[in-house]
Amino acid sequence: TLDYQYEDNVAKVATSCRAARFEKFNLKTKLNILDLSQILFDTNNIEEVVTLYEVGKLQEFEDIYQQMALIKLSEELLGETVVQIPVIYEVVKNGRFLSLGLRLFSNIVMSNHIRMEEIQQVLENLDFQMSDLRGKFSKCLAMYETSSRELSAEGKVRKITNYQDLI
């Protein structure tokens, strides 16, 4: 029974550590999104926010999971799927796949006149499970590859070659 108790304790500790890591990631993601939202509202300019990202001033969003979290939040705010082939096609054509979530979120917030209070309310009830974010990434990547093939035939795409670097 001592071996069983030891294994049970190890399992409990492992579960507790995973839960703590999830909570830390979840909280960090929500805080990052609130900070980004505030910048977006302060500047009232999507391109300025995108420029901040492109020059490395929004480093926390260089993480592909943060980008997918922005997509998940965007879908929650609108109540519909926001990642469609035309959206992917456009970011692939411009070589901007890695900022997909930031661009979608910024466009949705600004074009739908979403307020900070609405973002906060949705974030309160939203969890960013890694499995959900990986699923979003896989879906986006599949659409990216389809769009990339179409654009490659036209010679209009900048390719991402090592997808493992993204996750």
HELIX and SHEET records of a PDB file:
HELIX    1   1 LEU A    2  THR A   43  1                                  42    
HELIX    2   2 ILE A   46  GLU A   54  1                                   9    
HELIX    3   3 GLN A   59  GLU A   62  5                                   4    
HELIX    4   4 ILE A   64  LEU A   78  1                                  15    
HELIX    5   5 ILE A   85  LYS A   93  1                                   9    
HELIX    6   6 PHE A   97  SER A   99  5                                   3    
HELIX    7   7 LEU A  100  SER A  111  1                                  12    
HELIX    8   8 MET A  116  GLU A  124  1                                   9    
HELIX    9   9 MET A  130  GLU A  154  1                                  25    
HELIX   10  10 TYR A  163  ASP A  165  5                                   3    
END                                                                             
